[in-house]
Amino acid sequence: MKNVRQTLLERTSIRRYEREAIPEETMEFIREAIRNTPTSYNGQQFSVIEIDDQNLKEQLYEITGQKQLKTCNRLLIFLSDYNKISCLARRKNLEMPALTDTMDGVTIGIIDASLAMMSAVVAAEAEGLGCNCIGYLRTADPAKIAGLLKLPKGVFVVCGLALGIPREHPDLKPKQPESLVFHHNEYRQDEEAMVDELEDYDRTVKEYNQTRSGGTTDNDWVAHIIGYYDHAMNYRILDYLKDQGYDVKR
């Protein structure tokens, strides 16, 4: 098992996997790490669908075009989930507040599911597995994916996590320096200096992409990410959330 420093600081996204199965004791450790995730109110407003059915993985690949979905040994799909507590509330004749109709309610479920996914990432990395977070499962065709996974009202996909024995070892991507990530007591006010540092980082990312192993590109950071933002403007997530019982009003 890797130590904490290796697990957190040497993590890379793995998209190619060996055919070898993940040992069941490793999966059990990952499940326990997920279960022990800190959540809002200890309400545990999340669930996970664990997928090993190859046909289902290939159907999800057809929707998203993400090859790692069909080649990973195990796929975990992290969900925001208010269905469980709503079911018990009905049985106990308790009135369930319309928290899913608020932005805070949506945010709570997303945060809980995201924290659970990070617990899984850390556990998987510590065990020497490769993993890849797949946000496109949330946006590619939300209604179709909800149908495939038979999601009830009060539940929606937050993100997927592909797991497997790594077949590749990509270079570590450059991240923003501490001065851009950490602010002291308040958000930093020296915008010009901050933009200078961001420009330096932009160049660093471009140099990395031009020289990295396993395929190079000329992508910088800012234009490349804005391209993703432009694409995301076509998503209709609010309509999908309404279909899943989240009628956000405030």
C-alpha positions as CSV (number, residue, x, y, z in Angstrom):
1,M,0.0,0.0,0.0
2,K,1.2,3.5,-0.8
3,N,1.8,6.0,2.0
4,V,-0.4,9.1,2.3
5,R,2.1,11.4,0.7
6,Q,2.5,9.1,-2.4
7,T,-1.2,8.6,-2.6
8,L,-2.1,12.3,-2.7
9,L,0.9,13.8,-4.4
10,E,1.6,11.2,-7.1
11,R,-2.0,10.7,-8.3
12,T,-2.6,10.8,-12.1
13,S,-5.7,10.1,-14.1
14,I,-5.5,6.6,-15.6
15,R,-7.6,5.8,-18.7
16,R,-6.1,2.5,-19.9
17,Y,-6.4,-0.7,-17.8
18,E,-5.2,-4.3,-17.7
19,R,-7.8,-7.0,-18.0
20,E,-6.9,-8.3,-14.6
21,A,-9.7,-8.2,-12.1
22,I,-9.6,-6.0,-9.0
23,P,-9.3,-8.2,-5.8
24,E,-12.5,-8.3,-3.8
25,E,-10.7,-7.3,-0.6
26,T,-9.5,-4.1,-2.4
27,M,-13.1,-3.3,-3.5
28,E,-14.3,-3.9,0.1
29,F,-11.7,-1.4,1.4
30,I,-12.8,1.2,-1.2
31,R,-16.5,0.6,-0.2
32,E,-15.6,1.1,3.5
33,A,-13.7,4.3,2.7
34,I,-16.7,5.6,0.8
35,R,-19.1,4.7,3.7
36,N,-16.9,6.6,6.1
37,T,-17.1,9.8,4.1
38,P,-18.0,13.0,6.1
39,T,-21.3,14.4,4.9
40,S,-23.6,17.3,5.6
41,Y,-25.5,16.7,8.9
42,N,-24.4,13.1,8.7
43,G,-27.4,12.9,6.4
44,Q,-25.3,10.9,3.8
45,Q,-27.1,12.4,0.9
46,F,-25.4,10.2,-1.6
47,S,-25.4,6.7,-3.0
48,V,-23.1,4.7,-5.3
49,I,-23.9,2.3,-8.2
50,E,-21.1,-0.2,-8.6
51,I,-21.1,-1.6,-12.2
52,D,-19.3,-4.7,-13.3
53,D,-21.8,-5.7,-16.1
54,Q,-19.9,-5.3,-19.3
55,N,-23.0,-4.8,-21.4
56,L,-24.1,-1.9,-19.2
57,K,-20.6,-0.4,-19.3
58,E,-20.6,-0.5,-23.1
59,Q,-24.0,1.1,-23.3
60,L,-22.6,4.0,-21.1
61,Y,-19.6,4.1,-23.5
62,E,-21.9,4.5,-26.5
63,I,-23.6,7.4,-24.8
64,T,-20.5,9.2,-23.7
65,G,-17.7,8.1,-26.0
66,Q,-15.4,7.6,-23.0
67,K,-13.5,4.4,-23.7
68,Q,-12.4,4.0,-20.1
69,L,-16.0,3.2,-19.2
70,K,-15.9,-0.1,-21.2
71,T,-12.3,-1.0,-20.4
72,C,-12.2,-0.4,-16.7
73,N,-12.7,-3.4,-14.4
74,R,-15.2,-1.6,-12.2
75,L,-17.2,1.6,-12.6
76,L,-18.6,3.5,-9.6
77,I,-21.3,6.1,-10.3
78,F,-21.8,8.6,-7.5
79,L,-25.2,10.0,-7.0
80,S,-26.9,12.8,-5.1
81,D,-29.6,10.9,-3.2
82,Y,-32.6,12.2,-1.2
83,N,-34.7,9.2,-2.1
84,K,-33.5,7.1,0.9
85,I,-34.4,9.6,3.6
86,S,-37.7,10.5,1.8
87,C,-38.7,6.8,1.8
88,L,-38.1,6.5,5.5
89,A,-39.8,9.8,6.3
90,R,-42.9,8.6,4.5
91,R,-43.0,5.3,6.5
92,K,-42.6,7.2,9.7
93,N,-45.2,9.8,8.7
94,L,-42.7,12.6,8.8
95,E,-43.1,15.7,6.6
96,M,-40.1,15.9,4.2
97,P,-39.1,19.6,3.6
98,A,-38.8,20.5,-0.1
99,L,-35.0,20.8,0.2
100,T,-34.6,19.5,-3.3
101,D,-36.3,22.6,-4.5
102,T,-33.5,24.8,-3.2
103,M,-30.0,25.5,-4.6
104,D,-28.6,24.6,-1.2
105,G,-30.3,21.2,-1.3
106,V,-28.8,20.5,-4.7
107,T,-25.4,21.6,-3.5
108,I,-25.5,19.4,-0.4
109,G,-26.1,16.3,-2.5
110,I,-23.3,17.2,-5.0
111,I,-20.8,17.9,-2.2
112,D,-21.6,14.7,-0.4
113,A,-21.3,12.6,-3.5
114,S,-18.1,14.4,-4.5
115,L,-16.5,13.8,-1.1
116,A,-17.5,10.2,-1.3
117,M,-15.8,10.0,-4.7
118,M,-12.6,11.5,-3.4
119,S,-12.6,8.9,-0.6
120,A,-12.8,6.2,-3.3
121,V,-10.0,7.9,-5.3
122,V,-7.7,8.0,-2.3
123,A,-8.4,4.4,-1.3
124,A,-8.0,3.1,-4.8
125,E,-4.7,5.0,-5.3
126,A,-3.4,3.7,-2.0
127,E,-4.0,0.2,-3.2
128,G,-2.2,0.8,-6.5
129,L,-5.2,1.0,-8.7
130,G,-5.7,3.4,-11.6
131,C,-8.8,5.6,-11.6
132,N,-10.4,8.3,-13.7
133,C,-13.2,10.7,-12.7
134,I,-15.8,10.9,-15.5
135,G,-18.0,14.0,-15.3
136,Y,-19.4,13.4,-18.7
137,L,-21.7,10.8,-17.3
138,R,-23.5,13.7,-15.7
139,T,-24.0,15.7,-18.9
140,A,-23.8,13.5,-22.0
141,D,-27.5,12.3,-22.0
142,P,-28.7,12.7,-18.4
143,A,-32.2,11.3,-19.0
144,K,-31.1,8.3,-20.9
145,I,-28.4,7.4,-18.3
146,A,-31.0,7.9,-15.5
147,G,-33.2,5.4,-17.3
148,L,-30.4,2.9,-17.7
149,L,-29.6,3.1,-14.0
150,K,-33.3,3.2,-13.0
151,L,-32.8,6.3,-10.8
152,P,-35.9,7.2,-8.8
153,K,-37.0,10.8,-8.0
154,G,-34.6,12.6,-5.7
155,V,-31.5,11.0,-7.3
156,F,-29.2,12.2,-10.0
157,V,-25.7,11.4,-11.3
158,V,-22.9,13.6,-10.0
159,C,-19.8,11.8,-11.4
160,G,-18.4,8.4,-12.4
161,L,-15.2,6.8,-11.4
162,A,-13.5,4.2,-13.5
163,L,-11.2,1.7,-11.6
164,G,-8.7,-0.9,-12.8
165,I,-5.2,-2.2,-12.8
166,P,-3.2,0.6,-14.6
167,R,-1.8,-0.1,-18.0
168,E,-0.2,3.3,-18.3
169,H,1.7,5.7,-16.1
170,P,1.2,9.2,-17.5
171,D,3.3,12.2,-16.5
172,L,2.0,14.2,-13.5
173,K,0.1,17.3,-14.8
174,P,1.3,20.7,-13.6
175,K,-1.1,22.3,-11.1
176,Q,-1.5,26.0,-10.1
177,P,1.2,27.1,-7.7
178,E,0.3,27.7,-4.0
179,S,0.1,31.4,-4.5
180,L,-2.8,31.0,-6.9
181,V,-4.6,28.3,-4.8
182,F,-4.3,29.7,-1.3
183,H,-5.4,33.1,-0.2
184,H,-4.6,34.5,3.3
185,N,-7.5,35.7,5.4
186,E,-9.2,37.2,2.3
187,Y,-9.2,36.8,-1.5
188,R,-6.1,38.3,-2.8
189,Q,-6.5,41.9,-4.2
190,D,-3.4,42.2,-6.4
191,E,-5.2,41.2,-9.6
192,E,-2.5,42.3,-12.0
193,A,0.1,40.2,-10.2
194,M,-2.3,37.3,-10.0
195,V,-2.9,37.4,-13.7
196,D,0.9,37.5,-14.4
197,E,1.2,34.3,-12.4
198,L,-1.8,32.8,-14.2
199,E,-0.1,33.6,-17.5
200,D,3.1,31.8,-16.3
201,Y,1.0,28.8,-15.4
202,D,-0.7,28.9,-18.8
203,R,2.7,28.7,-20.5
204,T,3.7,25.8,-18.2
205,V,0.6,23.8,-19.1
206,K,1.3,24.4,-22.8
207,E,4.9,23.3,-22.5
208,Y,3.8,20.2,-20.6
209,N,1.2,19.3,-23.3
210,Q,3.9,19.7,-26.0
211,T,6.4,17.4,-24.3
212,R,4.4,14.9,-22.3
213,S,4.6,11.2,-22.9
214,G,1.7,9.3,-24.5
215,G,0.7,11.9,-27.0
216,T,1.3,15.7,-27.3
217,T,-0.9,18.7,-28.1
218,D,-0.5,22.5,-28.4
219,N,-3.2,23.1,-25.8
220,D,-2.7,25.9,-23.3
221,W,-4.7,26.1,-20.1
222,V,-7.1,29.1,-20.4
223,A,-8.3,28.7,-24.0
224,H,-8.6,24.9,-23.6
225,I,-10.7,25.2,-20.5
226,I,-12.9,27.9,-21.9
227,G,-13.5,25.6,-24.9
228,Y,-15.0,23.1,-22.4
229,Y,-17.1,25.9,-20.9
230,D,-18.4,26.9,-24.3
231,H,-19.5,23.3,-24.9
232,A,-21.1,23.1,-21.5
233,M,-23.3,26.0,-22.4
234,N,-25.4,23.5,-24.4
235,Y,-26.2,21.3,-21.4
236,R,-29.7,21.5,-20.0
237,I,-29.1,20.2,-16.5
238,L,-31.9,22.2,-14.9
239,D,-34.4,20.5,-17.1
240,Y,-33.0,17.1,-16.2
241,L,-33.0,17.9,-12.4
242,K,-36.7,18.8,-12.7
243,D,-37.4,15.4,-14.2
244,Q,-35.6,13.9,-11.2
245,G,-37.7,15.8,-8.7
246,Y,-35.5,18.8,-8.1
247,D,-37.6,21.9,-8.9
248,V,-35.1,24.5,-7.9
249,K,-36.7,27.8,-7.0
250,R,-34.3,29.5,-4.6
